Amino acid sequence: MYPRVFAVDLHDVDGDRFQDSRQAGFSWYVLTTTLLVSLSVISIGWSFGVVNISKSIICQISPLGPGNTHSGEFPNRIPFSNSAWTIAVGILAVGGFLGALVSGAISDSIGRRNALVVNNGLCLAGSVLMGTATTAVHFTLGRFVIGIACGVASGVANTYVGEIAPLKWHGFYGSFFQLSIVIGLLFGQLAAMHATGGTGWRIVVAFPGVFSLIQIALLPLRVESPRYLLKAHHINEARHALLTLRRGYDVAAEWQESLLSLDVVEINASNVRYHSDQWSATAAAASAVPANDQADANALDKNDSKLTMKTKGHKAVDDNVAASSLTFAENMPVERATHVSGVWQTLCGRTRDDLRHLMACCIVLMVLQQLSGISAILFSDSGVVRDILDPFSPLSAPWTCVVVCGTSLPAIFLCLACVDRLGRRALLLGSLGGMSVCCVLISAGLFYGPNSMVMAAVFLCYFAFNMGAGIVPWFIISEVIPSYSLSAATTLCCSLYWVMSIAIGLMVPLIENIVPQWLFVIFGCFTLAGFLLVMLFVPETMNCPITEVVKKHSGNIHVVVKPYRRLNASGSIGGTSRSLLELFKC
């Protein structure tokens, strides 16, 4: 059972300083929880980056020779054919797709936090398989298992962080996903480059297991997502989880929004209320809360009656007023099971709220991450980096990929500082617009030269990617999709991300062999199309509750920007400037 946690510090009991938890500021508890969850995401970047550099270290393409000496039971190198190595590298994305497909079902059945704990066990198993591999099949199996773990983590980690983060800092905490991927890529590649002899590469490929052990030990000490606990009808646990996450704030409004984001809430309105002298959060039906949980809740409510809680901006109210004005889910059905919408229902708009427009926005943003051509930039096997630098030095291309990842960190930190100030649309438009320009410069350099312009544009393109297009899609799903469809939306979007990763991995080499100079012309067209789609259809979600976003943008696909609504009667320049500002803040 959770320890008793009050919404305020004791010295604030007699004060009138309570703020709405939706305006909650920075929280060390949420930050440390996010950092802990981010270790799962670092494993994704590490698993991609480590094989980007270490092909010549891990595998021996030629027949066994002097380089294949053994160290104990494990060979220094594993015999691979070219096709077998290609399969071993690409099978991570296949496993990621399968893991993303089941991520929603797992997180809905055992919870977000527990799903991450179980998934880390799978990641640990995959790390051990790769670290102890003696054959190509053995190594490939380990990559497949850890790929499944990466797919599950890509869906569950975003959902968990999105549900525990405060509204005003949602973008900040959500941006840690892309930051963790880049850190994993960077340090995975650096570690692989320095694993030059013996069996050191085994430690490098198995290192994600260390991250898994840390999470298995520490994640159970963190609270579960309050929104998941409400969906699972664990009312008392949800209460304590929310109070732990929002210590020092009045959580009345956030609690109500959590209830409203469910499809059907099995809570008796007469029993879920805020009192002026206590906070009672008990379930109505015995089927909703087990008997022992109900007894615990009653005992806690009796003890909590000694604590006076005042809400900022409101005078203390008596029980009758509290029951009438602060009762949650007053008009919601009682004694019905909470309904969780599936992928097909959500796509067809057969949910309580028609989410077709919002789902389309999430899908487009997630697919654009791969269609922007970022994979062709990141990996040293890509022709754009290899063909320019390999003639000068075989190590130039790998080192350039490392430097590209390193120089993208300032972009992510800049995004962390701006995402909850400038908004999602501004960052997406600036990012996609900048990438479009960079793709043009790369294409012009490939056609006419010089190579220095190509390399400068490559750096700028990845910088622009990490200013918005690589960050916002991961957390905007939890900002626009209610809890009853969140798992379905996350499953679909993350699965499409991995499918597109596989497709791009197969198509880029074909295009490079046929029309290499036109590759980034194609990517430039996709980023330009993405810029237009974001400008017309993607709503702004900064500091906006999910219920408000759904209310404004439910229904079929529609244009959200109205560029001329602020023009004054004379059509002056000032009015035009304000109307253009709406393109970013709509």
C-alpha positions as CSV (number, residue, x, y, z in Angstrom):
1,M,0.0,0.0,0.0
2,Y,1.2,3.5,-0.8
3,P,2.4,5.7,2.1
4,R,0.1,8.5,3.2
5,V,0.9,11.6,1.1
6,F,-0.9,14.9,1.4
7,A,-1.4,17.5,-1.3
8,V,0.3,20.2,0.7
9,D,3.2,20.6,3.1
10,L,2.1,20.9,6.8
11,H,3.3,24.5,7.0
12,D,0.8,25.4,4.2
13,V,-2.2,24.0,5.9
14,D,-3.5,27.3,7.3
15,G,-2.4,29.3,4.3
16,D,-4.3,30.3,1.2
17,R,-1.5,29.5,-1.3
18,F,-2.7,26.4,-3.1
19,Q,-2.3,26.4,-6.9
20,D,-4.1,24.4,-9.5
21,S,-1.9,21.3,-10.2
22,R,-2.3,22.0,-13.9
23,Q,-0.1,25.0,-13.3
24,A,2.5,22.9,-11.4
25,G,6.1,23.8,-12.0
26,F,9.3,21.9,-12.0
27,S,9.2,18.6,-10.0
28,W,12.3,16.7,-8.9
29,Y,10.1,13.5,-8.5
30,V,8.8,13.7,-12.1
31,L,12.3,14.6,-13.4
32,T,14.0,11.6,-11.7
33,T,11.2,9.3,-12.9
34,T,11.6,10.6,-16.4
35,L,15.3,10.1,-16.3
36,L,14.9,6.6,-15.0
37,V,12.4,5.8,-17.8
38,S,14.8,7.3,-20.4
39,L,17.3,4.5,-19.8
40,S,14.9,2.3,-21.8
41,V,15.1,4.8,-24.6
42,I,18.9,5.1,-24.4
43,S,19.0,1.4,-25.1
44,I,17.2,2.0,-28.4
45,G,19.8,4.5,-29.6
46,W,22.6,2.4,-28.3
47,S,21.4,-0.7,-30.1
48,F,21.2,1.2,-33.4
49,G,24.5,3.0,-33.0
50,V,26.7,0.2,-31.9
51,V,26.3,-1.8,-35.2
52,N,26.7,1.4,-37.2
53,I,30.4,1.4,-36.4
54,S,31.4,-2.1,-35.4
55,K,30.9,-4.3,-38.4
56,S,34.6,-4.9,-39.0
57,I,35.1,-5.6,-35.3
58,I,32.2,-8.1,-34.7
59,C,32.0,-10.0,-37.9
60,Q,34.5,-11.8,-40.2
61,I,33.2,-11.8,-43.7
62,S,36.2,-13.7,-45.2
63,P,36.9,-17.4,-44.3
64,L,38.4,-18.1,-40.9
65,G,42.0,-16.8,-40.6
66,P,44.4,-15.4,-38.1
67,G,42.0,-12.7,-37.1
68,N,39.5,-15.3,-35.7
69,T,41.5,-16.4,-32.7
70,H,39.5,-17.6,-29.7
71,S,39.5,-16.2,-26.2
72,G,38.2,-18.9,-23.9
73,E,34.8,-20.2,-25.1
74,F,33.9,-17.1,-27.1
75,P,35.5,-16.2,-30.5
76,N,37.0,-12.8,-31.1
77,R,34.9,-12.5,-34.2
78,I,31.8,-14.2,-35.6
79,P,31.7,-15.5,-39.2
80,F,29.1,-13.6,-41.2
81,S,28.2,-13.5,-44.8
82,N,27.2,-10.1,-46.2
83,S,23.6,-11.0,-46.4
84,A,23.6,-12.5,-42.8
85,W,25.1,-9.3,-41.4
86,T,22.4,-7.2,-43.2
87,I,19.7,-9.4,-41.7
88,A,21.3,-9.1,-38.2
89,V,21.3,-5.3,-38.5
90,G,17.8,-4.9,-39.9
91,I,16.1,-7.4,-37.7
92,L,16.2,-4.9,-34.8
93,A,13.5,-2.9,-36.6
94,V,11.4,-6.0,-37.3
95,G,11.5,-6.8,-33.6
96,G,10.7,-3.1,-32.9
97,F,7.6,-3.3,-35.0
98,L,6.4,-6.5,-33.2
99,G,7.1,-4.9,-29.8
100,A,5.3,-1.7,-30.7
101,L,2.3,-3.8,-31.8
102,V,1.9,-5.4,-28.3
103,S,3.0,-2.4,-26.3
104,G,-0.5,-1.0,-25.8
105,A,-2.0,-4.3,-24.8
106,I,0.8,-4.9,-22.3
107,S,0.6,-1.4,-20.7
108,D,-3.2,-1.6,-20.4
109,S,-3.1,-5.1,-18.8
110,I,-0.3,-4.7,-16.2
111,G,0.3,-0.9,-16.1
112,R,2.8,1.5,-17.6
113,R,5.4,1.1,-14.9
114,N,5.1,-2.6,-14.6
115,A,5.2,-3.0,-18.4
116,L,8.6,-1.2,-18.4
117,V,9.9,-3.4,-15.6
118,V,8.9,-6.6,-17.5
119,N,10.2,-5.2,-20.8
120,N,13.6,-4.5,-19.2
121,G,13.8,-8.2,-18.4
122,L,13.4,-8.9,-22.1
123,C,16.1,-6.3,-22.9
124,L,18.4,-7.9,-20.4
125,A,17.8,-11.3,-22.1
126,G,18.6,-9.8,-25.5
127,S,21.8,-8.2,-24.2
128,V,23.0,-11.5,-22.8
129,L,22.3,-13.3,-26.0
130,M,24.3,-10.8,-28.1
131,G,27.1,-10.7,-25.5
132,T,27.5,-14.4,-25.5
133,A,26.9,-15.0,-29.2
134,T,29.2,-17.6,-30.9
135,T,27.3,-17.9,-34.2
136,A,25.6,-15.5,-36.6
137,V,22.2,-17.0,-35.7
138,H,22.9,-16.6,-32.0
139,F,23.8,-12.9,-32.5
140,T,20.8,-12.3,-34.8
141,L,18.4,-13.8,-32.2
142,G,19.8,-11.5,-29.6
143,R,19.2,-8.5,-31.9
144,F,15.7,-9.6,-32.5
145,V,14.9,-10.0,-28.8
146,I,16.3,-6.6,-27.9
147,G,14.4,-5.1,-30.9
148,I,11.2,-6.3,-29.4
149,A,12.2,-4.7,-26.1
150,C,12.9,-1.4,-28.0
151,G,9.5,-1.5,-29.7
152,V,7.7,-2.0,-26.4
153,A,9.8,0.8,-24.8
154,S,9.0,3.2,-27.6
155,G,5.3,2.9,-26.9
156,V,5.1,2.5,-23.1
157,A,7.8,5.1,-22.1
158,N,6.1,7.9,-24.0
159,T,2.7,7.0,-22.5
160,Y,4.0,6.8,-19.0
161,V,5.9,10.1,-19.1
162,G,3.0,11.8,-20.8
163,E,0.6,10.7,-18.1
164,I,2.7,11.8,-15.1
165,A,4.1,15.1,-16.5
166,P,2.4,18.3,-15.4
167,L,0.6,20.2,-18.1
168,K,2.9,23.3,-18.2
169,W,6.0,21.1,-18.4
170,H,4.6,18.4,-20.7
171,G,6.8,19.3,-23.6
172,F,9.9,19.5,-21.5
173,Y,9.6,16.0,-20.1
174,G,8.3,14.6,-23.4
175,S,11.5,15.9,-25.2
176,F,13.6,13.5,-23.1
177,F,12.7,10.7,-25.5
178,Q,14.6,12.1,-28.4
179,L,17.4,13.3,-26.2
180,S,17.8,9.8,-24.9
181,I,17.9,8.3,-28.4
182,V,20.6,10.7,-29.5
183,I,22.7,10.1,-26.3
184,G,22.4,6.3,-27.0
185,L,23.4,6.7,-30.6
186,L,26.4,9.0,-29.7
187,F,27.8,6.9,-26.9
188,G,27.0,3.6,-28.6
189,Q,29.1,4.6,-31.6
190,L,31.9,6.0,-29.5
191,A,32.0,2.8,-27.5
192,A,32.0,0.7,-30.6
193,M,34.9,2.7,-32.2
194,H,37.1,2.0,-29.1
195,A,36.3,-1.7,-28.9
196,T,39.1,-2.5,-31.3
197,G,40.6,-5.8,-29.9
198,G,39.7,-9.1,-28.4
199,T,36.2,-9.6,-27.2
200,G,35.6,-6.0,-26.0
201,W,32.8,-5.7,-28.5
202,R,30.8,-8.2,-26.4
203,I,30.7,-5.7,-23.5
204,V,29.6,-3.0,-25.9
205,V,26.7,-4.8,-27.5
206,A,25.6,-6.2,-24.1
207,F,25.8,-2.9,-22.2
208,P,22.0,-2.1,-22.5
209,G,21.6,-4.9,-20.0
210,V,23.2,-2.6,-17.4
211,F,20.4,0.0,-18.0
212,S,17.9,-2.7,-17.7
213,L,19.2,-3.9,-14.3
214,I,19.1,-0.3,-13.0
215,Q,15.4,0.1,-14.0
216,I,14.4,-3.3,-12.7
217,A,15.8,-2.3,-9.3
218,L,14.5,1.3,-9.2
219,L,11.3,1.6,-11.3
220,P,9.1,-0.3,-8.8
221,L,9.9,2.5,-6.3
222,R,8.1,5.0,-8.6
223,V,4.4,5.5,-8.6
224,E,2.1,4.1,-11.4
225,S,0.4,6.5,-13.8
226,P,-2.7,7.9,-12.1
227,R,-4.7,7.8,-15.4
228,Y,-3.9,4.1,-15.8
229,L,-5.0,3.4,-12.2
230,L,-8.3,5.2,-12.8
231,K,-8.8,3.1,-15.9
232,A,-8.1,0.0,-13.9
233,H,-10.6,1.2,-11.1
234,H,-7.8,1.4,-8.5
235,I,-9.3,4.7,-7.2
236,N,-7.3,4.9,-3.9
237,E,-4.0,4.1,-5.6
238,A,-4.7,6.7,-8.3
239,R,-5.4,9.3,-5.6
240,H,-2.1,8.6,-3.8
241,A,-0.1,8.5,-7.1
242,L,-1.5,11.9,-8.2
243,L,-0.8,13.4,-4.8
244,T,2.8,12.2,-4.9
245,L,3.3,13.6,-8.3
246,R,1.7,17.0,-7.5
247,R,2.9,17.5,-3.9
248,G,2.1,21.1,-2.8
249,Y,-0.8,21.7,-5.3
250,D,-4.6,21.4,-5.4
251,V,-5.3,18.5,-7.7
252,A,-9.1,18.9,-7.9
253,A,-9.2,20.1,-11.5
254,E,-6.6,17.6,-12.8
255,W,-8.5,14.7,-11.1
256,Q,-11.7,15.8,-12.8
257,E,-9.9,15.9,-16.2
258,S,-8.5,12.5,-15.6
259,L,-12.0,11.2,-15.1
260,L,-13.4,13.0,-18.1
261,S,-10.6,11.5,-20.3
262,L,-12.0,8.0,-19.7
263,D,-14.8,6.7,-21.9
264,V,-17.0,5.5,-19.0
265,V,-16.1,5.9,-15.4
266,E,-17.3,3.5,-12.8
267,I,-17.3,6.0,-10.0
268,N,-20.3,7.1,-7.9
269,A,-20.6,10.9,-8.1
270,S,-21.8,11.1,-4.5
271,N,-18.6,9.4,-3.3
272,V,-15.9,11.1,-5.4
273,R,-15.7,14.7,-4.3
274,Y,-13.6,17.3,-2.7
275,H,-14.5,18.5,0.8
276,S,-13.3,21.6,2.4
277,D,-11.9,19.6,5.3
278,Q,-10.9,16.3,3.5
279,W,-10.4,14.8,0.2
280,S,-12.6,11.7,-0.2
281,A,-11.9,9.5,-3.3
282,T,-13.7,6.2,-2.9
283,A,-15.4,4.0,-5.4
284,A,-19.1,3.5,-5.6
285,A,-19.5,-0.1,-6.6
286,A,-17.8,-3.1,-5.0
287,S,-16.9,-4.4,-8.4
288,A,-15.0,-1.2,-9.1
289,V,-12.8,-1.3,-5.9
290,P,-12.0,-4.5,-4.0
291,A,-13.2,-4.7,-0.4
292,N,-9.8,-4.3,1.1
293,D,-9.0,-1.2,-1.0
294,Q,-12.4,0.3,0.1
295,A,-11.6,-0.3,3.7
296,D,-8.2,1.4,3.2
297,A,-9.8,4.4,1.5
298,N,-12.3,4.8,4.3
299,A,-9.6,4.6,6.9
300,L,-7.5,7.2,5.1
301,D,-10.4,9.5,4.6
302,K,-11.2,9.4,8.4
303,N,-7.6,10.3,9.2
304,D,-7.3,12.9,6.5
305,S,-10.3,14.8,7.9
306,K,-7.9,16.5,10.3
307,L,-6.3,18.3,7.3
308,T,-7.9,21.4,6.0
309,M,-7.3,22.0,2.3
310,K,-8.0,25.4,0.7
311,T,-7.9,26.1,-3.0
312,K,-6.3,29.2,-4.2
313,G,-8.8,31.8,-5.3
314,H,-11.7,30.1,-3.5
315,K,-13.0,30.5,0.0
316,A,-13.6,27.5,2.1
317,V,-16.9,25.9,1.4
318,D,-19.1,23.6,3.4
319,D,-19.9,20.0,2.6
320,N,-23.1,20.8,0.8
321,V,-21.4,23.3,-1.6
322,A,-18.5,21.0,-2.1
323,A,-20.8,18.1,-2.9
324,S,-22.7,20.2,-5.5
325,S,-19.9,22.2,-7.1
326,L,-16.8,20.0,-6.8
327,T,-18.3,16.6,-7.5
328,F,-16.6,14.8,-10.4
329,A,-18.1,12.8,-13.1
330,E,-21.5,14.0,-12.0
331,N,-23.3,13.1,-15.2
332,M,-21.3,10.0,-16.0
333,P,-22.9,6.6,-16.0
334,V,-22.4,4.4,-12.9
335,E,-21.7,0.7,-12.6
336,R,-20.4,0.2,-16.1
337,A,-17.1,-1.1,-17.1
338,T,-14.6,1.3,-18.5
339,H,-14.3,0.9,-22.2
340,V,-10.9,0.9,-24.0
341,S,-11.1,1.7,-27.7
342,G,-9.2,-0.3,-30.2
343,V,-7.2,0.9,-33.1
344,W,-9.9,0.3,-35.8
345,Q,-12.6,2.0,-33.7
346,T,-10.3,5.0,-33.1
347,L,-9.4,5.3,-36.8
348,C,-13.1,5.1,-37.9
349,G,-14.3,7.6,-35.3
350,R,-16.3,5.1,-33.4
351,T,-15.3,6.4,-30.0
352,R,-17.0,8.7,-27.5
353,D,-15.2,11.6,-29.3
354,D,-14.5,11.4,-33.0
355,L,-10.7,11.3,-33.0
356,R,-10.1,10.9,-36.7
357,H,-8.5,14.3,-37.2
358,L,-6.2,14.1,-34.2
359,M,-5.2,10.5,-35.1
360,A,-4.3,11.6,-38.6
361,C,-2.1,14.4,-37.2
362,C,-0.2,11.9,-35.0
363,I,0.2,9.4,-37.8
364,V,1.6,12.0,-40.2
365,L,4.0,13.5,-37.7
366,M,5.4,10.0,-36.8
367,V,5.8,8.9,-40.4
368,L,7.5,12.2,-41.3
369,Q,10.3,11.4,-39.0
370,Q,11.5,8.6,-41.3
371,L,10.4,10.3,-44.6
372,S,12.6,13.3,-43.8
373,G,15.6,11.1,-44.7
374,I,17.3,11.3,-41.3
375,S,18.3,7.7,-41.4
376,A,20.3,8.4,-44.6
377,I,22.3,11.0,-42.7
378,L,22.9,9.2,-39.4
379,F,24.5,6.0,-40.5
380,S,27.9,5.7,-42.0
381,D,26.9,3.0,-44.5
382,S,24.8,5.7,-46.2
383,G,26.2,6.9,-49.4
384,V,25.9,10.6,-48.8
385,V,28.5,10.5,-46.0
386,R,30.6,7.5,-47.2
387,D,31.1,8.6,-50.8
388,I,32.3,12.0,-49.8
389,L,34.7,11.1,-47.0
390,D,35.8,7.5,-47.5
391,P,38.2,8.4,-50.3
392,F,40.2,10.5,-47.8
393,S,40.1,8.3,-44.8
394,P,38.1,5.1,-44.0
395,L,37.5,6.4,-40.5
396,S,36.1,9.8,-41.6
397,A,32.5,8.7,-42.3
398,P,32.1,7.0,-38.8
399,W,33.6,9.9,-37.0
400,T,31.4,12.3,-39.0
401,C,28.3,10.4,-37.8
402,V,29.5,10.7,-34.2
403,V,30.1,14.4,-34.6
404,V,26.6,14.8,-36.2
405,C,25.0,13.2,-33.2
406,G,27.2,15.3,-30.8
407,T,26.3,18.6,-32.5
408,S,22.6,17.8,-32.4
409,L,22.6,17.9,-28.6
410,P,22.6,21.7,-28.5
411,A,19.5,21.6,-30.7
412,I,17.7,19.3,-28.3
413,F,18.6,21.4,-25.3
414,L,17.4,24.5,-27.1
415,C,14.2,22.7,-27.8
416,L,13.9,21.7,-24.2
417,A,14.0,25.4,-23.3
418,C,11.6,26.5,-26.0
419,V,9.0,23.8,-26.4
420,D,6.8,25.0,-23.6
421,R,7.2,28.7,-24.5
422,L,7.0,28.8,-28.3
423,G,4.6,25.9,-28.7
424,R,4.5,22.8,-30.8
425,R,3.5,24.3,-34.1
426,A,6.3,26.9,-34.2
427,L,8.9,24.2,-33.5
428,L,7.5,21.8,-36.1
429,L,7.2,24.5,-38.8
430,G,10.7,25.8,-38.2
431,S,12.1,22.3,-38.1
432,L,10.5,21.0,-41.2
433,G,11.1,24.3,-43.1
434,G,14.8,24.2,-42.2
435,M,15.1,20.6,-43.2
436,S,13.5,21.4,-46.6
437,V,16.1,24.1,-47.2
438,C,18.9,21.7,-46.1
439,C,17.7,19.0,-48.4
440,V,17.9,21.5,-51.3
441,L,21.4,22.4,-50.4
442,I,22.5,18.8,-50.1
443,S,21.0,18.0,-53.5
444,A,22.7,21.0,-55.1
445,G,26.0,20.0,-53.6
446,L,25.7,16.5,-54.9
447,F,24.9,17.8,-58.3
448,Y,27.3,20.7,-58.6
449,G,29.6,20.6,-55.5
450,P,31.4,21.5,-53.4
451,N,31.4,18.7,-50.9
452,S,31.9,21.1,-48.1
453,M,28.4,22.5,-48.7
454,V,27.0,19.0,-48.6
455,M,28.6,18.3,-45.2
456,A,27.5,21.7,-43.8
457,A,23.9,21.0,-44.9
458,V,24.0,17.5,-43.4
459,F,24.9,19.0,-40.0
460,L,22.3,21.7,-40.3
461,C,19.6,19.2,-41.4
462,Y,20.1,17.0,-38.3
463,F,20.2,20.1,-36.1
464,A,16.9,21.2,-37.6
465,F,15.4,17.7,-37.2
466,N,16.1,17.8,-33.4
467,M,14.5,21.2,-33.0
468,G,11.0,19.8,-33.6
469,A,10.4,17.1,-36.1
470,G,12.3,14.5,-34.1
471,I,10.9,15.5,-30.7
472,V,7.3,16.7,-30.9
473,P,5.7,13.6,-32.5
474,W,6.7,11.4,-29.6
475,F,4.9,13.3,-26.9
476,I,2.1,15.0,-28.8
477,I,0.1,11.8,-28.9
478,S,-0.5,12.0,-25.2
479,E,-1.5,15.6,-25.6
480,V,-4.3,15.1,-28.1
481,I,-5.6,11.5,-27.5
482,P,-7.8,10.8,-24.4
483,S,-6.9,7.9,-22.0
484,Y,-9.5,5.5,-23.5
485,S,-7.8,5.5,-26.9
486,L,-4.2,6.4,-25.9
487,S,-2.9,2.9,-26.0
488,A,-4.4,2.2,-29.4
489,A,-3.0,5.5,-30.8
490,T,0.4,4.9,-29.4
491,T,0.5,1.3,-30.7
492,L,-0.5,2.4,-34.2
493,C,1.9,5.4,-34.4
494,C,4.9,3.6,-33.0
495,S,4.2,0.5,-35.2
496,L,4.2,2.8,-38.3
497,Y,7.4,4.4,-37.1
498,W,9.1,1.0,-37.1
499,V,7.5,0.0,-40.4
500,M,8.8,3.2,-42.1
501,S,12.2,2.5,-40.6
502,I,12.3,-0.9,-42.3
503,A,10.9,0.6,-45.6
504,I,13.5,3.4,-45.6
505,G,16.3,1.0,-44.8
506,L,15.3,-1.1,-47.9
507,M,14.6,1.8,-50.3
508,V,17.5,4.1,-49.7
509,P,20.2,1.7,-51.0
510,L,18.0,1.1,-54.1
511,I,17.6,4.8,-54.8
512,E,21.3,5.4,-54.2
513,N,22.2,2.8,-56.8
514,I,19.8,4.2,-59.4
515,V,19.7,8.0,-58.9
516,P,21.9,8.8,-55.9
517,Q,21.9,12.6,-56.5
518,W,18.1,12.7,-56.4
519,L,17.8,11.0,-53.0
520,F,17.5,14.2,-51.0
521,V,15.3,15.9,-53.6
522,I,12.8,13.2,-52.7
523,F,13.3,13.8,-48.9
524,G,13.0,17.5,-49.5
525,C,9.6,17.0,-51.1
526,F,8.4,15.0,-48.1
527,T,9.6,17.6,-45.6
528,L,8.0,20.4,-47.6
529,A,4.7,18.5,-47.7
530,G,5.1,18.0,-44.0
531,F,5.5,21.7,-43.5
532,L,2.3,22.4,-45.3
533,L,0.4,19.7,-43.5
534,V,1.5,21.0,-40.1
535,M,0.6,24.5,-41.0
536,L,-2.9,23.6,-42.1
537,F,-4.0,20.7,-39.9
538,V,-1.9,20.2,-36.7
539,P,-3.4,22.1,-33.7
540,E,-1.4,23.8,-31.0
541,T,-1.5,21.9,-27.8
542,M,0.8,23.8,-25.5
543,N,-0.8,24.3,-22.0
544,C,-4.0,23.0,-23.4
545,P,-5.9,20.2,-21.5
546,I,-6.7,17.1,-23.5
547,T,-10.5,17.6,-23.0
548,E,-10.2,21.1,-24.6
549,V,-8.1,19.9,-27.5
550,V,-10.6,17.1,-28.2
551,K,-13.5,19.4,-27.9
552,K,-12.1,21.9,-30.5
553,H,-10.7,19.4,-33.0
554,S,-12.8,16.2,-32.9
555,G,-14.5,15.1,-36.0
556,N,-13.3,14.6,-39.6
557,I,-10.1,16.0,-41.0
558,H,-10.3,19.8,-41.1
559,V,-8.1,22.9,-41.5
560,V,-7.3,24.4,-38.1
561,V,-5.6,27.6,-39.2
562,K,-7.6,30.7,-40.1
563,P,-4.9,33.2,-41.4
564,Y,-7.2,36.1,-42.0
565,R,-9.4,36.2,-38.9
566,R,-7.2,39.0,-37.3
567,L,-7.0,41.4,-40.2
568,N,-8.4,44.8,-39.2
569,A,-10.8,46.7,-41.3
570,S,-8.2,48.6,-43.2
571,G,-6.1,45.6,-44.0
572,S,-3.0,47.3,-42.5
573,I,0.4,45.7,-42.2
574,G,0.0,45.2,-38.4
575,G,-3.1,43.1,-39.0
576,T,-1.3,41.0,-41.5
577,S,1.6,40.4,-39.1
578,R,-0.8,39.3,-36.5
579,S,-2.6,37.0,-38.9
580,L,0.7,35.4,-39.9
581,L,1.4,34.8,-36.3
582,E,-1.7,32.6,-36.2
583,L,0.1,30.2,-38.5
584,F,2.3,29.3,-35.6
585,K,-0.1,29.6,-32.7
586,C,-3.4,28.2,-34.1
